[in-house]
Amino acid sequence: MNVIADIRNTMKKFPRRSVNYFLFCLAGVLIFLFGGIVPAYWNHVDLSKKINEEKRRIEEQGTLQPIFRSLQGLPVNASPSLKVPPRVALPRSEIEQVDASFREIARRLGMKMVSTVPDFVSAETSRDLAVTLKLKGDFDNFRNLLKSLGELPQVSRIEEFAIQRSGNSRALDITIKISLAVN
């Protein structure tokens, strides 16, 4: 209890104005600290992060610059365009041969033809015969298959295709729906 009494006696010895000045100066220092220094520190941290990111990007560009320059000097080869023959309608008498031609294309490309299902109802109502092809093969063969189908003169359009992964990592189950122009 003696300690509290000593503090009160000490406080009474200080002039009242000095305590007010001290509190006023302490408040000014705290306002300066939290109003100026702390936000400046946060800004400094953000700017340091941005500077480090820009330095990393500059180093990356410096690494890629020689590759870019070497590629600029290379001649640009035009990619071979697809050979699109003029579209010719398939006579109705040759519809049975469609399955054999699709199987030949699949065999030549290293794919396995599972089924060829023509939709004869669509051929009765329009001039196109919808055919659904189901194949097995890998993606590289699929790309070549699309190219080969585009080169057939009786194929008017490839309507849709679906790709699903088979059991192993490279094999794909491929379903393609195409339209053949028929007379």
PLY file of the C-alpha trace (Angstrom):
ply
format ascii 1.0
element vertex 183
property float x
property float y
property float z
element edge 182
property int vertex1
property int vertex2
end_header
0.00 0.00 0.00
2.92 2.21 0.57
3.92 2.06 -3.08
0.65 3.54 -4.31
0.91 6.33 -1.82
4.46 7.06 -3.00
3.28 7.27 -6.63
0.52 9.70 -5.65
2.96 11.87 -3.79
5.33 11.88 -6.74
2.51 12.83 -9.12
1.52 15.72 -6.88
5.06 17.08 -7.08
4.90 17.35 -10.91
3.26 20.47 -12.24
-0.07 19.73 -13.94
1.01 21.46 -17.16
4.09 19.28 -17.54
1.97 16.12 -17.43
-0.38 17.57 -20.05
2.57 18.50 -22.29
4.05 15.05 -21.85
0.76 13.34 -22.80
0.30 15.71 -25.73
3.84 14.94 -27.05
3.33 11.21 -26.50
0.11 11.35 -28.52
1.94 13.24 -31.31
4.70 10.64 -31.41
2.14 7.77 -31.57
0.18 9.53 -34.35
3.41 10.08 -36.28
4.44 6.45 -35.73
1.12 4.84 -36.71
0.14 7.48 -39.27
3.43 7.74 -41.13
6.06 5.15 -40.32
3.97 1.96 -40.23
2.14 2.64 -43.56
5.47 3.61 -45.15
6.93 0.29 -43.98
3.99 -1.66 -45.48
4.41 0.27 -48.74
8.13 -0.55 -48.68
7.37 -4.28 -48.28
4.90 -4.19 -51.21
7.36 -2.32 -53.42
10.13 -4.80 -52.53
7.90 -7.68 -53.64
7.11 -5.91 -56.91
10.78 -5.12 -57.52
11.78 -8.74 -56.92
9.06 -9.94 -59.32
10.24 -7.51 -62.01
13.86 -8.60 -61.49
12.78 -12.21 -61.96
10.92 -11.30 -65.17
13.96 -9.37 -66.48
16.20 -12.37 -65.82
13.70 -14.63 -67.57
13.58 -12.33 -70.59
17.38 -12.22 -70.65
17.46 -16.00 -70.70
14.86 -16.22 -73.48
16.32 -13.41 -75.63
19.01 -15.55 -77.37
16.42 -18.21 -78.18
14.09 -15.57 -79.60
16.87 -14.11 -81.76
17.85 -17.54 -83.07
14.24 -18.29 -83.96
13.84 -14.94 -85.74
16.50 -15.91 -88.27
14.80 -19.17 -89.25
12.66 -19.19 -92.38
8.98 -19.76 -91.79
7.76 -22.93 -93.47
4.18 -22.88 -94.55
2.33 -25.81 -93.09
1.01 -28.21 -95.67
-2.63 -27.54 -96.29
-5.27 -30.21 -96.36
-6.02 -31.72 -99.70
-9.72 -31.09 -100.03
-11.08 -32.69 -103.17
-14.27 -31.41 -104.76
-17.27 -32.90 -103.04
-18.95 -35.69 -104.98
-22.21 -37.29 -103.91
-22.07 -41.02 -103.26
-24.48 -43.07 -105.40
-27.00 -45.00 -103.28
-25.85 -48.24 -104.87
-22.36 -47.80 -103.35
-23.47 -47.18 -99.75
-22.52 -50.76 -98.80
-18.89 -50.04 -99.73
-18.62 -47.20 -97.20
-17.91 -49.61 -94.36
-15.05 -51.24 -96.26
-13.45 -47.89 -97.14
-13.60 -46.68 -93.53
-12.12 -49.97 -92.29
-9.31 -49.64 -94.85
-8.50 -46.11 -93.69
-8.49 -47.23 -90.03
-6.27 -50.23 -90.81
-3.84 -48.07 -92.78
-3.55 -45.65 -89.84
-3.06 -48.39 -87.26
-6.47 -48.07 -85.66
-9.08 -50.71 -84.93
-12.56 -50.16 -86.38
-15.13 -51.34 -83.82
-18.30 -50.50 -85.75
-19.78 -48.47 -88.59
-23.45 -47.60 -88.09
-25.23 -45.77 -90.93
-28.48 -43.93 -90.15
-30.66 -44.74 -93.14
-33.59 -42.76 -91.73
-31.59 -39.54 -92.11
-30.78 -40.44 -95.75
-34.49 -40.73 -96.58
-35.31 -37.26 -95.26
-32.22 -35.39 -96.53
-29.43 -35.69 -99.08
-26.94 -36.65 -96.36
-26.36 -40.03 -94.76
-25.26 -39.86 -91.14
-22.68 -42.51 -90.23
-21.36 -43.19 -86.75
-17.85 -44.66 -86.57
-16.46 -46.28 -83.42
-12.70 -46.84 -83.34
-9.83 -47.59 -80.99
-6.41 -46.01 -81.32
-4.10 -43.32 -79.98
-4.33 -39.57 -80.40
-1.75 -39.26 -83.19
-3.70 -41.75 -85.27
-6.92 -39.87 -84.51
-5.46 -36.66 -85.92
-4.42 -38.48 -89.09
-7.86 -40.13 -89.28
-9.57 -36.72 -89.27
-7.24 -35.60 -92.03
-7.99 -38.72 -94.09
-11.73 -38.33 -93.61
-11.49 -34.72 -94.77
-9.81 -35.89 -97.96
-12.66 -38.25 -98.92
-14.83 -36.65 -101.64
-18.15 -38.03 -100.33
-17.73 -36.71 -96.75
-19.71 -33.48 -96.56
-18.90 -32.72 -92.90
-17.69 -34.19 -89.66
-20.52 -33.41 -87.28
-19.18 -34.46 -83.91
-16.67 -36.69 -82.19
-16.16 -37.99 -78.69
-12.90 -39.23 -77.20
-12.63 -41.34 -74.06
-9.54 -42.85 -72.56
-9.41 -46.62 -72.63
-7.79 -48.86 -70.03
-4.14 -48.12 -70.79
-2.68 -44.64 -71.07
-2.36 -44.34 -74.88
-5.48 -46.11 -76.16
-8.56 -44.02 -76.86
-12.16 -44.97 -77.60
-13.21 -42.64 -80.42
-16.73 -42.05 -81.72
-17.12 -39.92 -84.85
-20.38 -38.88 -86.50
-19.98 -37.82 -90.12
-22.34 -36.92 -92.95
-21.91 -38.41 -96.39
-23.44 -36.73 -99.45
-25.64 -39.26 -101.30
-27.67 -39.15 -104.51
0 1
1 2
2 3
3 4
4 5
5 6
6 7
7 8
8 9
9 10
10 11
11 12
12 13
13 14
14 15
15 16
16 17
17 18
18 19
19 20
20 21
21 22
22 23
23 24
24 25
25 26
26 27
27 28
28 29
29 30
30 31
31 32
32 33
33 34
34 35
35 36
36 37
37 38
38 39
39 40
40 41
41 42
42 43
43 44
44 45
45 46
46 47
47 48
48 49
49 50
50 51
51 52
52 53
53 54
54 55
55 56
56 57
57 58
58 59
59 60
60 61
61 62
62 63
63 64
64 65
65 66
66 67
67 68
68 69
69 70
70 71
71 72
72 73
73 74
74 75
75 76
76 77
77 78
78 79
79 80
80 81
81 82
82 83
83 84
84 85
85 86
86 87
87 88
88 89
89 90
90 91
91 92
92 93
93 94
94 95
95 96
96 97
97 98
98 99
99 100
100 101
101 102
102 103
103 104
104 105
105 106
106 107
107 108
108 109
109 110
110 111
111 112
112 113
113 114
114 115
115 116
116 117
117 118
118 119
119 120
120 121
121 122
122 123
123 124
124 125
125 126
126 127
127 128
128 129
129 130
130 131
131 132
132 133
133 134
134 135
135 136
136 137
137 138
138 139
139 140
140 141
141 142
142 143
143 144
144 145
145 146
146 147
147 148
148 149
149 150
150 151
151 152
152 153
153 154
154 155
155 156
156 157
157 158
158 159
159 160
160 161
161 162
162 163
163 164
164 165
165 166
166 167
167 168
168 169
169 170
170 171
171 172
172 173
173 174
174 175
175 176
176 177
177 178
178 179
179 180
180 181
181 182
